[in-house]
């Protein structure tokens, strides 16, 4: 089944980057990328793809290697993320993002890697489309099952970044064709479907509530950042010195600066 055809095209106002990561583990603050693949679909429907393995600079746990099949020796001579960060940043800079469970994992991992490499990847201005979120809303399953259900094919070489990225792209295209009454072929609409709340940071510690940046965790959950900084100014330093994602800390700095605190 050729999902890219003259009869069906993605309605894009800017490029869409569909991507998948294989990592050293599932902690997006501490773990690193060992393989990535990105398909960039341009508004004219042309496609570009980047697939690369990376040296994570930390050991790959055997449990993770058994999932994706990548071991320390496989990436020992590969570039580090820092060495390819500029190339990736430029490739992704104008793009909206799409992935499978990407809003909860892949995007936060990417943001942390870019920050460590000295790049700030803005996500507030981008549409973030989570194919898993759309899938669970409409069908409720995993990528292999989704691929079989929507595309009628078995997913061979699952947990290879390239295979998973290709499958994610095909599932998204099939979803749009299968549910024309429920889904609009519009990246902003898909972004809204993919996101339950408007999170301001990768760690989901801040949300917009009543038009104000608001804490989304702990004792101050539901309180505006402005109110907390006024009542308990030491909370700012506590968070900056705590074990939070770098993206969360940087966003807190931005919110505080915007409030003039």
Backbone torsions as a table, in degrees:
resi	resn	phi	psi	omega
1	UNK	NA	118.1	178.5
2	UNK	-91.1	105.2	-176.7
3	UNK	-79.0	-23.8	173.2
4	UNK	-91.0	108.8	-179.5
5	UNK	-147.4	176.1	-177.1
6	UNK	-67.9	-22.3	-176.0
7	UNK	-83.7	-24.4	-176.4
8	UNK	-132.9	123.6	177.8
9	UNK	-137.9	147.7	175.2
10	UNK	-70.1	137.2	177.1
11	UNK	-88.4	101.4	-173.4
12	UNK	-117.5	129.8	172.3
13	UNK	-92.6	-20.3	174.4
14	UNK	-149.3	170.0	-177.1
15	UNK	-60.9	151.9	176.5
16	UNK	-117.6	123.3	178.1
17	UNK	-102.1	113.3	176.6
18	UNK	-100.0	126.8	-172.4
19	UNK	-145.1	163.5	176.0
20	UNK	-144.6	145.6	179.5
21	UNK	-122.1	143.5	165.0
22	UNK	-111.0	136.1	-169.7
23	UNK	-132.5	175.1	178.6
24	UNK	-76.6	-13.6	-179.0
25	UNK	179.7	-164.3	-173.0
26	UNK	-112.6	10.2	175.0
27	UNK	-95.1	104.6	-172.5
28	UNK	-69.9	-14.2	177.3
29	UNK	-79.8	-40.9	-172.2
30	UNK	-102.4	-28.7	-174.3
31	UNK	-82.3	165.6	-172.4
32	UNK	-128.0	161.3	179.2
33	UNK	-83.7	134.6	174.4
34	UNK	-111.3	-20.9	175.9
35	UNK	-154.6	143.6	175.9
36	UNK	-143.5	152.9	173.9
37	UNK	-142.3	136.1	-178.4
38	UNK	-131.5	128.4	168.9
39	UNK	-107.1	120.0	177.5
40	UNK	-102.5	116.8	177.7
41	UNK	-102.4	121.6	-177.3
42	UNK	-89.1	160.6	-179.7
43	UNK	-55.1	-26.3	177.5
44	UNK	-85.0	7.7	177.3
45	UNK	78.1	0.9	173.7
46	UNK	-71.0	154.9	-175.7
47	UNK	-126.7	143.4	172.9
48	UNK	-128.8	146.0	-178.8
49	UNK	-135.0	139.5	172.5
50	UNK	-125.2	128.9	174.3
51	UNK	-132.9	128.7	-179.6
52	UNK	-151.9	150.1	170.4
53	UNK	-98.8	147.7	-175.6
54	UNK	-129.7	146.3	172.0
55	UNK	-80.3	114.9	-175.0
56	UNK	-75.4	-9.3	-179.1
57	UNK	68.5	3.6	172.3
58	UNK	-132.9	156.4	-179.7
59	UNK	-62.3	144.7	174.8
60	UNK	-90.6	117.0	178.9
61	UNK	-57.9	143.8	-178.1
62	UNK	-59.2	-33.3	179.9
63	UNK	-62.6	-37.5	178.5
64	UNK	-73.2	-41.2	178.6
65	UNK	-60.2	-35.8	179.9
66	UNK	-68.8	-20.7	177.5
67	UNK	-82.5	-53.1	-174.2
68	UNK	-101.5	-5.8	175.1
69	UNK	77.2	16.1	-179.6
70	UNK	-111.9	123.4	-177.0
71	UNK	-113.0	167.0	-176.6
72	UNK	-50.9	-44.8	-176.9
73	UNK	-67.2	-22.5	-179.8
74	UNK	-71.7	-24.4	-176.0
75	UNK	-119.9	9.8	-176.2
76	UNK	-59.9	-33.7	-178.3
77	UNK	-102.3	7.1	-179.8
78	UNK	-80.1	157.9	177.1
79	UNK	-68.4	158.0	173.3
80	UNK	-84.2	165.9	178.2
81	UNK	-60.4	-39.5	-178.7
82	UNK	-59.3	-34.8	-177.3
83	UNK	-72.4	-24.1	-179.6
84	UNK	-111.0	3.2	-173.5
85	UNK	-59.0	-43.5	-178.6
86	UNK	-63.2	-43.3	178.1
87	UNK	-60.3	-45.0	-179.6
88	UNK	-69.5	-41.0	180.0
89	UNK	-59.7	-45.1	179.7
90	UNK	-66.4	-36.9	-179.9
91	UNK	-66.9	-34.6	-175.9
92	UNK	-96.3	-12.5	-167.0
93	UNK	-52.1	-43.5	-178.1
94	UNK	-92.9	7.6	-166.0
95	UNK	-92.8	149.2	157.9
96	UNK	-79.1	163.6	-177.1
97	UNK	-118.4	145.8	172.7
98	UNK	-143.5	142.2	177.9
99	UNK	-166.6	-179.2	-178.9
100	UNK	-103.0	109.2	-171.8
101	UNK	63.8	27.7	-173.6
102	UNK	-71.5	-32.1	-177.5
103	UNK	-67.4	-29.7	-178.2
104	UNK	-93.2	-21.4	-176.3
105	UNK	-132.7	-62.8	-170.9
106	UNK	-60.8	-45.7	-179.5
107	UNK	-64.9	-46.5	175.1
108	UNK	-57.6	-39.5	177.4
109	UNK	-61.7	-47.6	178.7
110	UNK	-56.9	-46.3	-178.0
111	UNK	-61.0	-42.8	179.6
112	UNK	-64.8	-41.6	179.6
113	UNK	-63.5	-43.0	179.9
114	UNK	-64.7	-41.1	180.0
115	UNK	-62.8	-43.0	178.3
116	UNK	-61.3	-30.1	-179.4
117	UNK	-87.8	-1.6	176.3
118	UNK	93.0	19.5	-179.7
119	UNK	-120.8	137.0	177.1
120	UNK	-102.9	111.6	-179.3
121	UNK	-95.4	107.2	179.6
122	UNK	-71.1	131.5	177.2
123	UNK	-117.3	-10.9	-177.5
124	UNK	-66.3	-29.5	-177.8
125	UNK	-91.3	-0.7	-176.2
126	UNK	-103.4	152.5	167.6
127	UNK	-83.4	130.4	-179.4
128	UNK	-114.4	106.3	-172.6
129	UNK	-105.6	116.9	-178.6
130	UNK	-104.5	107.0	-176.6
131	UNK	-64.5	-33.0	178.0
132	UNK	-64.3	-42.0	179.7
133	UNK	-62.1	-45.1	177.7
134	UNK	-62.0	-44.0	-178.9
135	UNK	-60.3	-47.8	-178.0
136	UNK	-68.6	-29.6	176.2
137	UNK	-66.5	-35.3	-172.2
138	UNK	-106.0	-25.2	-176.7
139	UNK	-135.2	-32.9	175.8
140	UNK	74.3	68.0	173.1
141	UNK	-155.2	-161.1	178.8
142	UNK	-108.0	177.8	-171.8
143	UNK	-61.5	-43.4	-179.2
144	UNK	-61.3	-44.3	179.3
145	UNK	-68.4	-39.4	179.0
146	UNK	-61.5	-41.6	-179.8
147	UNK	-63.5	-42.8	178.0
148	UNK	-65.9	-43.4	-176.1
149	UNK	-66.5	-49.1	-173.5
150	UNK	-84.9	-34.7	-172.0
151	UNK	-107.4	-11.1	178.2
152	UNK	70.5	24.1	-177.5
153	UNK	-133.0	153.2	174.5
154	UNK	-84.0	141.1	-179.8
155	UNK	-88.3	101.3	176.7
156	UNK	-85.2	151.6	178.9
157	UNK	60.8	38.3	175.9
158	UNK	-60.0	150.5	-176.3
159	UNK	70.8	15.5	160.9
160	UNK	-96.1	132.0	-174.9
161	UNK	-58.0	-41.7	-178.2
162	UNK	-65.2	-45.2	-179.3
163	UNK	-64.9	-42.3	-179.1
164	UNK	-67.4	-36.0	178.8
165	UNK	-67.7	-44.5	177.3
166	UNK	-59.4	-44.4	-178.5
167	UNK	-64.8	-41.1	179.1
168	UNK	-61.3	-43.4	178.3
169	UNK	-60.8	-45.2	-177.8
170	UNK	-66.5	-37.9	178.7
171	UNK	-64.4	-43.0	179.5
172	UNK	-60.4	-46.2	179.9
173	UNK	-62.9	-39.9	179.0
174	UNK	-68.0	-37.4	177.5
175	UNK	-60.1	-44.7	-177.9
176	UNK	-64.7	-33.5	179.4
177	UNK	-80.7	-28.9	-177.6
178	UNK	-78.7	-33.2	-174.2
179	UNK	-118.8	56.8	-177.4
180	UNK	-62.9	-22.9	179.7
181	UNK	-84.6	-20.2	-176.5
182	UNK	-104.2	-29.6	-176.0
183	UNK	-120.3	134.1	175.2
184	UNK	-93.2	142.8	176.1
185	UNK	-79.8	68.2	-174.2
186	UNK	-149.6	125.6	-172.3
187	UNK	-66.9	-33.8	178.1
188	UNK	-66.5	-40.9	177.0
189	UNK	-62.2	-45.3	-179.3
190	UNK	-66.5	-33.5	174.3
191	UNK	-60.6	-45.7	-179.4
192	UNK	-65.5	-37.6	177.4
193	UNK	-65.7	-36.0	-174.6
194	UNK	-76.8	-16.2	-172.9
195	UNK	-121.8	116.5	179.6
196	UNK	-67.2	-42.7	-178.5
197	UNK	-133.0	162.9	178.4
198	UNK	-89.6	90.5	177.8
199	UNK	-78.4	143.2	-178.0
200	UNK	-97.1	-12.8	-175.3
201	UNK	-142.7	163.4	-176.6
202	UNK	-66.7	-29.3	-179.7
203	UNK	-83.5	-2.0	178.6
204	UNK	61.0	32.8	178.9
205	UNK	-87.1	-18.9	-179.5
206	UNK	-127.6	138.9	175.0
207	UNK	-134.2	163.4	169.2
208	UNK	-87.4	128.1	177.4
209	UNK	-139.4	124.1	-175.7
210	UNK	54.5	35.6	176.6
211	UNK	77.8	7.8	-177.4
212	UNK	-125.4	144.3	172.2
213	UNK	-60.1	128.6	-171.2
214	UNK	-135.5	142.9	176.8
215	UNK	-67.8	143.1	-177.4
216	UNK	-121.0	21.9	-178.9
217	UNK	-156.8	164.6	170.8
218	UNK	62.5	-158.4	-173.6
219	UNK	-66.5	-21.9	-177.9
220	UNK	-101.7	13.0	-179.8
221	UNK	-57.3	130.0	-179.8
222	UNK	91.3	-9.7	178.0
223	UNK	-93.0	144.3	177.7
224	UNK	-69.0	148.9	177.9
225	UNK	-60.2	-39.3	-179.9
226	UNK	-58.7	-44.2	-178.6
227	UNK	-66.6	-41.8	-178.5
228	UNK	-66.5	-42.5	179.6
229	UNK	-64.5	-30.0	178.0
230	UNK	-74.9	-42.6	-176.3
231	UNK	-80.2	-34.6	-173.8
232	UNK	-141.8	72.9	-175.8
233	UNK	-58.8	-24.9	-179.4
234	UNK	-69.0	-14.5	-179.2
235	UNK	-63.3	-30.6	179.9
236	UNK	-61.6	-51.8	-179.9
237	UNK	-66.2	-33.8	178.1
238	UNK	-60.4	-43.3	-179.6
239	UNK	-70.3	-42.4	-178.3
240	UNK	-64.8	-27.9	178.8
241	UNK	-94.1	-2.1	-176.9
242	UNK	-89.2	178.7	-177.3
243	UNK	-88.6	65.0	178.9
244	UNK	-113.0	158.4	176.9
245	UNK	-58.5	147.0	178.3
246	UNK	-61.3	-34.1	179.2
247	UNK	-64.8	-38.9	177.4
248	UNK	-63.4	-44.6	179.9
249	UNK	-63.1	-43.7	-179.8
250	UNK	-65.2	-38.8	178.5
251	UNK	-64.7	-38.1	177.3
252	UNK	-62.5	-40.5	177.7
253	UNK	-60.6	-43.3	-178.8
254	UNK	-64.8	-43.4	-179.3
255	UNK	-63.0	-44.5	-178.9
256	UNK	-62.3	-42.7	-179.5
257	UNK	-64.6	-40.9	-179.4
258	UNK	-65.6	-29.7	179.2
259	UNK	-82.1	-10.2	-179.4
260	UNK	73.5	25.3	-178.9
261	UNK	-89.7	NA	NA
